[in-house]
Amino acid sequence: MHYRAAQLEGKLFLGDETKVFLEFVEHDYEKSISNRARTSFKKNKVRDLAILSLFLSSGLRCAELVGINLNDINLLLIFSINI
């Protein structure tokens, strides 16, 4: 297991890195892309931020994230924890 941990070192978001990354995507990313890409980004920004947030905070694998449906998420539980 030590070998696997060494391979992952530096490839994981830890602590505030997730928050910093999501803030970059929300506020600064569109400044670094072409006008054509910016149009698509703005159209899907809220959705993409939700997907990234779920992916980074849940530990879901890509295949699990792709297959998730809105009915699979208990929003009442999520919002009651955050209140």
DSSP file with accessible surface (Angstrom, degrees, kcal/mol):
  #  RESIDUE AA STRUCTURE BP1 BP2  ACC     N-H-->O    O-->H-N    N-H-->O    O-->H-N    TCO  KAPPA ALPHA  PHI   PSI    X-CA   Y-CA   Z-CA
    1    1 A M     >        0   0  192      0, 0.0     4,-2.4     0, 0.0     5,-0.2   0.000 360.0 360.0 360.0 -32.0    0.0    0.0    0.0
    2    2 A H  H  >  +     0   0  163      1,-0.2     4,-2.2     2,-0.2     5,-0.2   0.895 360.0  53.9 -59.0 -38.5    2.9    2.4    0.7
    3    3 A Y  H  > S+     0   0  165      2,-0.2     4,-1.8     1,-0.2    -1,-0.2   0.927 109.3  47.4 -61.2 -45.9    3.9    2.2   -3.0
    4    4 A R  H  > S+     0   0  134      1,-0.2     4,-1.6     2,-0.2    -2,-0.2   0.907 110.7  51.7 -64.2 -41.1    0.3    3.2   -4.1
    5    5 A A  H  X S+     0   0   55     -4,-2.4     4,-1.3     1,-0.2    -1,-0.2   0.906 108.1  52.2 -63.0 -39.4    0.3    6.1   -1.6
    6    6 A A  H  < S+     0   0   51     -4,-2.2    -1,-0.2     1,-0.2    -2,-0.2   0.879 107.3  52.8 -65.3 -35.8    3.6    7.3   -3.0
    7    7 A Q  H  < S+     0   0   78     -4,-1.8    -1,-0.2     1,-0.2    -2,-0.2   0.855 111.0  47.0 -66.6 -34.4    2.2    7.2   -6.5
    8    8 A L  H >< S+     0   0   55     -4,-1.6     3,-2.6    -5,-0.1     4,-0.4   0.687  82.9 116.4 -83.2 -17.4   -0.8    9.4   -5.4
    9    9 A E  T 3< S+     0   0  157     -4,-1.3    -3,-0.0     1,-0.3    -4,-0.0  -0.240  84.9  13.8 -57.2 131.1    1.2   11.9   -3.5
   10   10 A G  T 3  S+     0   0   79      2,-0.1    -1,-0.3     1,-0.0    -2,-0.1   0.395 111.9  82.5  84.7  -4.9    0.9   15.3   -5.2
   11   11 A K  S <  S+     0   0  161     -3,-2.6     2,-0.3     2,-0.0    -2,-0.2   0.431  75.3  82.0-107.7  -2.2   -2.1   14.2   -7.3
   12   12 A L  S    S-     0   0   95     -4,-0.4     2,-0.6     2,-0.0    -2,-0.1  -0.795  76.6-125.5-106.0 146.4   -4.8   14.7   -4.7
   13   13 A F        -     0   0   90     -2,-0.3     2,-0.4    43,-0.1    -2,-0.0  -0.800  36.3-173.6 -84.8 125.6   -6.6   17.8   -3.6
   14   14 A L    >   -     0   0  119     -2,-0.6     3,-2.2     4,-0.0     4,-0.1  -0.937  43.4 -31.0-123.0 145.5   -6.2   18.2    0.1
   15   15 A G  T >  S+     0   0   70     -2,-0.4     3,-0.8     1,-0.3     4,-0.5  -0.239 130.2   1.0  57.5-124.8   -7.7   20.7    2.5
   16   16 A D  T 3> S+     0   0  126      1,-0.2     4,-2.7     2,-0.2    -1,-0.3   0.527 110.1  89.9 -77.9  -5.1   -8.4   24.1    1.0
   17   17 A E  H <> S+     0   0  102     -3,-2.2     4,-2.5     1,-0.2    -1,-0.2   0.878  86.0  52.4 -61.6 -36.5   -7.2   23.1   -2.5
   18   18 A T  H <> S+     0   0   33     -3,-0.8     4,-2.6     2,-0.2    -1,-0.2   0.944 111.1  46.3 -63.6 -46.4  -10.6   21.9   -3.5
   19   19 A K  H  > S+     0   0  127     -4,-0.5     4,-2.5     1,-0.2    -2,-0.2   0.921 112.8  50.0 -62.2 -43.9  -12.2   25.2   -2.5
   20   20 A V  H  X S+     0   0   89     -4,-2.7     4,-2.2     1,-0.2    -1,-0.2   0.921 111.2  49.3 -62.0 -42.6   -9.4   27.2   -4.3
   21   21 A F  H  X S+     0   0   68     -4,-2.5     4,-2.5    -5,-0.2    -2,-0.2   0.939 111.7  47.6 -63.3 -46.9   -9.9   25.1   -7.4
   22   22 A L  H  X S+     0   0   30     -4,-2.6     4,-2.5     1,-0.2    -1,-0.2   0.890 111.3  51.4 -64.5 -36.7  -13.7   25.6   -7.4
   23   23 A E  H  X S+     0   0   85     -4,-2.5     4,-2.6    -5,-0.2     5,-0.5   0.890 108.8  51.9 -65.9 -37.8  -13.3   29.3   -6.8
   24   24 A F  H  X>S+     0   0   83     -4,-2.2     5,-2.4    -5,-0.2     4,-2.4   0.944 111.2  46.6 -61.4 -47.7  -10.9   29.4   -9.8
   25   25 A V  H  <5S+     0   0   13     -4,-2.5     5,-0.4     3,-0.2    -2,-0.2   0.927 116.4  45.6 -61.6 -41.2  -13.4   27.7  -12.0
   26   26 A E  H  <5S+     0   0   83     -4,-2.5    -2,-0.2    -5,-0.2    -1,-0.2   0.892 130.8  15.6 -70.6 -37.9  -16.2   30.0  -10.8
   27   27 A H  H  <5S+     0   0  109     -4,-2.6    -3,-0.2    -5,-0.2    -2,-0.2   0.759 133.2  23.2-111.7 -30.4  -14.4   33.3  -11.1
   28   28 A D  T ><5S+     0   0   72     -4,-2.4     3,-1.1    -5,-0.5     4,-0.5   0.668  94.5  81.6-118.0 -22.6  -11.2   33.1  -13.2
   29   29 A Y  G > <S+     0   0   88     -5,-2.4     3,-2.3     1,-0.3     4,-0.3   0.904  88.3  58.2 -57.6 -44.3  -11.4   30.2  -15.6
   30   30 A E  G >  S+     0   0   42     -5,-0.4     3,-0.8     1,-0.3    -1,-0.3   0.754  97.2  63.4 -63.4 -19.7  -13.4   31.9  -18.2
   31   31 A K  G <  S+     0   0  150     -3,-1.1    -1,-0.3     1,-0.2    -2,-0.2   0.706 102.2  51.3 -72.0 -18.9  -10.7   34.6  -18.5
   32   32 A S  G <  S+     0   0   82     -3,-2.3     2,-0.2    -4,-0.5    -1,-0.2   0.360  99.5  75.4-102.8   5.8   -8.3   32.0  -19.7
   33   33 A I  S <  S-     0   0   28     -3,-0.8     5,-0.0    -4,-0.3     0, 0.0  -0.738  85.1 -91.6-118.6 165.6  -10.3   30.5  -22.6
   34   34 A S     >  -     0   0   74     -2,-0.2     4,-2.6     1,-0.1     5,-0.2  -0.190  39.1-107.5 -68.5 164.0  -11.3   31.5  -26.1
   35   35 A N  H  > S+     0   0  120      1,-0.2     4,-1.8     2,-0.2     5,-0.1   0.883 120.7  51.7 -59.7 -40.9  -14.5   33.4  -26.8
   36   36 A R  H  > S+     0   0  220      1,-0.2     4,-1.4     2,-0.2    -1,-0.2   0.933 112.9  43.8 -63.0 -45.7  -16.1   30.3  -28.4
   37   37 A A  H  > S+     0   0   41      1,-0.2     4,-2.8     2,-0.2    -2,-0.2   0.866 109.1  59.1 -66.9 -34.8  -15.2   28.2  -25.3
   38   38 A R  H  X S+     0   0   54     -4,-2.6     4,-2.9     2,-0.2     5,-0.2   0.888 101.1  54.9 -62.5 -39.7  -16.4   31.0  -23.0
   39   39 A T  H  X S+     0   0  103     -4,-1.8     4,-1.7     1,-0.2    -1,-0.2   0.943 112.6  42.0 -59.6 -46.9  -19.9   30.9  -24.6
   40   40 A S  H  X S+     0   0   67     -4,-1.4     4,-1.8     2,-0.2    -2,-0.2   0.907 113.4  53.7 -66.8 -40.9  -20.2   27.2  -23.8
   41   41 A F  H  X S+     0   0   15     -4,-2.8     4,-0.8     1,-0.2    -2,-0.2   0.935 108.5  48.5 -60.6 -46.8  -18.7   27.6  -20.4
   42   42 A K  H >< S+     0   0  122     -4,-2.9     3,-0.5     1,-0.2     4,-0.3   0.891 109.5  53.5 -62.0 -38.6  -21.2   30.3  -19.4
   43   43 A K  H 3< S+     0   0  173     -4,-1.7    -1,-0.2    -5,-0.2    -2,-0.2   0.869 122.7  27.9 -62.9 -37.3  -24.1   28.2  -20.6
   44   44 A N  H 3X S+     0   0   38     -4,-1.8     4,-3.2    -3,-0.2     5,-0.3   0.267  87.3 111.8-109.8  10.2  -23.0   25.2  -18.5
   45   45 A K  H <X S+     0   0   50     -4,-0.8     4,-2.7    -3,-0.5     5,-0.2   0.901  79.7  44.4 -57.8 -49.0  -21.2   26.9  -15.6
   46   46 A V  H  > S+     0   0  122     -4,-0.3     4,-2.1     2,-0.2    -1,-0.2   0.935 117.0  46.6 -63.8 -44.7  -23.7   26.1  -12.8
   47   47 A R  H  > S+     0   0  133      1,-0.2     4,-2.5     2,-0.2    -2,-0.2   0.940 113.2  48.7 -61.2 -46.8  -24.1   22.5  -13.9
   48   48 A D  H  X S+     0   0   42     -4,-3.2     4,-2.8     1,-0.2     5,-0.2   0.900 110.4  50.7 -64.1 -39.6  -20.3   22.1  -14.3
   49   49 A L  H  X S+     0   0   23     -4,-2.7     4,-2.6    -5,-0.3    -1,-0.2   0.893 110.2  50.6 -64.7 -37.9  -19.6   23.6  -10.8
   50   50 A A  H  X S+     0   0   61     -4,-2.1     4,-2.5    -5,-0.2    -2,-0.2   0.925 111.8  47.4 -64.4 -43.3  -22.2   21.2   -9.3
   51   51 A I  H  X S+     0   0   73     -4,-2.5     4,-2.8     2,-0.2     5,-0.2   0.940 114.1  46.5 -63.5 -47.4  -20.6   18.2  -11.0
   52   52 A L  H  X S+     0   0   49     -4,-2.8     4,-2.9     2,-0.2     5,-0.3   0.921 112.7  50.3 -62.1 -42.5  -17.1   19.2   -9.9
   53   53 A S  H  X S+     0   0   46     -4,-2.6     4,-2.0    -5,-0.2     5,-0.2   0.929 113.1  45.5 -61.8 -45.9  -18.3   19.9   -6.4
   54   54 A L  H  X S+     0   0   48     -4,-2.5     4,-1.7    -5,-0.2     6,-0.4   0.939 115.1  47.7 -62.4 -46.5  -20.0   16.5   -6.1
   55   55 A F  H  X S+     0   0   69     -4,-2.8     4,-1.1    -5,-0.2     5,-0.3   0.937 116.2  42.2 -61.1 -47.4  -17.0   14.7   -7.6
   56   56 A L  H  < S+     0   0   53     -4,-2.9    -1,-0.2    -5,-0.2    -2,-0.2   0.791 121.0  39.9 -75.4 -26.4  -14.4   16.4   -5.4
   57   57 A S  H  < S+     0   0   96     -4,-2.0    -1,-0.2    -5,-0.3    -2,-0.2   0.653 115.2  47.6 -98.2 -14.0  -16.4   16.2   -2.2
   58   58 A S  H  < S-     0   0   56     -4,-1.7    -2,-0.1    -5,-0.2    -3,-0.1   0.710  91.1-127.8-102.0 -25.7  -18.0   12.8   -2.4
   59   59 A G     <  +     0   0   66     -4,-1.1    -4,-0.1    -5,-0.3    -3,-0.1   0.605  52.0 157.7  84.3   8.7  -15.2   10.4   -3.4
   60   60 A L        -     0   0   43     -6,-0.4    -1,-0.2    -5,-0.3     2,-0.2  -0.378  40.9-123.7 -64.3 146.3  -17.3    9.1   -6.3
   61   61 A R     >  -     0   0  170     -3,-0.1     4,-2.5     1,-0.1     3,-0.2  -0.505  28.7-105.0 -83.0 161.2  -15.5    7.4   -9.2
   62   62 A C  H  > S+     0   0   85      1,-0.2     4,-2.7     2,-0.2     5,-0.2   0.909 121.0  51.4 -54.8 -45.9  -16.0    8.8  -12.7
   63   63 A A  H  > S+     0   0   84      1,-0.2     4,-1.6     2,-0.2    -1,-0.2   0.883 111.0  48.7 -62.2 -37.2  -18.2    5.9  -13.7
   64   64 A E  H  > S+     0   0   78     -3,-0.2     4,-0.5     2,-0.2    -1,-0.2   0.908 111.4  49.7 -68.4 -40.7  -20.4    6.4  -10.7
   65   65 A L  H >< S+     0   0   29     -4,-2.5     3,-1.0     1,-0.2    -2,-0.2   0.919 109.1  51.7 -65.0 -41.5  -20.7   10.1  -11.3
   66   66 A V  H 3< S+     0   0  127     -4,-2.7    -1,-0.2     1,-0.2    -2,-0.2   0.885 112.7  46.5 -62.9 -35.4  -21.7    9.6  -14.9
   67   67 A G  H 3< S+     0   0   50     -4,-1.6    -1,-0.2    -5,-0.2    -2,-0.2   0.474  86.4 115.9 -89.1   0.4  -24.4    7.2  -13.9
   68   68 A I    <<  -     0   0   50     -3,-1.0     2,-0.3    -4,-0.5    -3,-0.0  -0.419  46.4-161.2 -76.6 142.7  -25.9    9.3  -11.1
   69   69 A N    >   -     0   0  105     -2,-0.1     3,-2.1     1,-0.1     4,-0.3  -0.856  33.0-111.3-115.5 157.4  -29.4   10.5  -11.4
   70   70 A L  G >  S+     0   0  126     -2,-0.3     3,-1.7     1,-0.3    -1,-0.1   0.870 118.6  60.7 -56.1 -35.8  -31.0   13.4   -9.4
   71   71 A N  G 3  S+     0   0  155      1,-0.3    -1,-0.3     3,-0.1    -3,-0.0   0.691  93.3  66.2 -65.9 -17.3  -33.2   10.8   -7.6
   72   72 A D  G <  S+     0   0  100     -3,-2.1     2,-0.5     2,-0.0    -1,-0.3   0.584  90.3  77.3 -78.6 -11.1  -30.0    9.2   -6.3
   73   73 A I  S <  S-     0   0   47     -3,-1.7     2,-1.3    -4,-0.3     3,-0.2  -0.886  72.3-145.7-107.9 127.3  -29.2   12.3   -4.2
   74   74 A N     >  +     0   0   94     -2,-0.5     4,-1.9     1,-0.2     3,-0.2  -0.724  21.0 177.8 -89.7  90.4  -31.0   13.0   -0.9
   75   75 A L  H  > S+     0   0   79     -2,-1.3     4,-2.8     1,-0.2     5,-0.3   0.832  76.3  60.3 -66.3 -31.5  -31.1   16.8   -1.1
   76   76 A L  H  > S+     0   0  146      2,-0.2     4,-2.1     1,-0.2    -1,-0.2   0.923 106.8  46.7 -62.8 -40.4  -33.1   17.0    2.2
   77   77 A L  H  > S+     0   0   92     -3,-0.2     4,-1.7     2,-0.2    -2,-0.2   0.938 112.8  49.5 -66.1 -43.2  -30.2   15.3    4.0
   78   78 A I  H  X S+     0   0   70     -4,-1.9     4,-1.6     1,-0.2    -2,-0.2   0.946 114.8  42.7 -62.6 -47.9  -27.6   17.5    2.4
   79   79 A F  H  X S+     0   0  124     -4,-2.8     4,-0.9     1,-0.2    -1,-0.2   0.842 110.4  55.7 -72.3 -30.2  -29.4   20.7    3.2
   80   80 A S  H  < S+     0   0   74     -4,-2.1    -1,-0.2    -5,-0.3    -2,-0.2   0.855 107.9  50.2 -71.2 -28.1  -30.3   19.7    6.8
   81   81 A I  H  < S+     0   0  117     -4,-1.7    -2,-0.2     1,-0.2    -1,-0.2   0.891 112.3  46.7 -72.9 -37.6  -26.6   19.0    7.5
   82   82 A N  H  <        0   0  120     -4,-1.6    -1,-0.2    -5,-0.2    -2,-0.2   0.600 360.0 360.0 -81.8 -13.2  -25.6   22.4    6.1
   83   83 A I     <        0   0  177     -4,-0.9    -3,-0.0    -3,-0.1    -4,-0.0  -0.417 360.0 360.0 -80.1 360.0  -28.2   24.5    8.0
